[in-house]
Amino acid sequence: MVSWILGKLKWLTVLCAVGGPIVALACWQDGNRRRDVMAMGIQTEATVDSATRVKRRRGGTSYKLDLSWTDGGGVRRKVEEVSISHALAAQVIVDNQLAVDRLPIKYIAGEAGSPKFDENVVILADTAHQEQTDQELVYVGSAAGVLGLIGAALFFL
């Protein structure tokens, strides 16, 4: 029994050594993207077209918004499935109905409809919460990576 547990723990350390830095890097890049949009983006008001609540089997819930707006050149822009925090979702969705019809956003103008366009939209009301989450996950991912490296070194060397 003890050897089985140690065997599983050994591979968990390898997973942490690899997965931790991947999580840290992804969250760091997301934070940099958000800072770029905040610094260089164009501010406007977007119409909330729809909101989606996704419940996973294991209890996790995520919220996404579909937004649209008209840019300065008169081009109608639309972005789908922009992730939002639970705090903002509580303000936007009340009793399974949209309580807010417009939200302030910042975006970096790109080709409308391009696959990466939705990555350049930031909902201003949610920025502080998203930045805090990214910062925390950078630390958690880094710590998991360090602990995984130490644990793997102890188990494999």
Stockholm file with secondary structure:
# STOCKHOLM 1.0

chainA/1-157         MVSWILGKLKWLTVLCAVGGPIVALACWQDGNRRRDVMAMGIQTEATVDSATRVKRRRGGTSYKLDLSWTDGGGVRRKVEEVSISHALAAQVIVDNQLAVDRLPIKYIAGEAGSPKFDENVVILADTAHQEQTDQELVYVGSAAGVLGLIGAALFFL
#=GR chainA/1-157 SS CHHHHHHHHHHHHHHHHHHHHHHHHHHHHHHHHHHHHHHHCEEEEEEEEEEEEEECTTSCEEEEEEEEEECTTSCEEEEEEEEECHHHHHHHEETTEESCSEEEEEECCCCTTCTTGGGGEEEGGGHHHHHHHHHHHHHHHHHHHHHHHHHHHHHHC
#=GC SS_cons         CHHHHHHHHHHHHHHHHHHHHHHHHHHHHHHHHHHHHHHHCEEEEEEEEEEEEEECTTSCEEEEEEEEEECTTSCEEEEEEEEECHHHHHHHEETTEESCSEEEEEECCCCTTCTTGGGGEEEGGGHHHHHHHHHHHHHHHHHHHHHHHHHHHHHHC
//
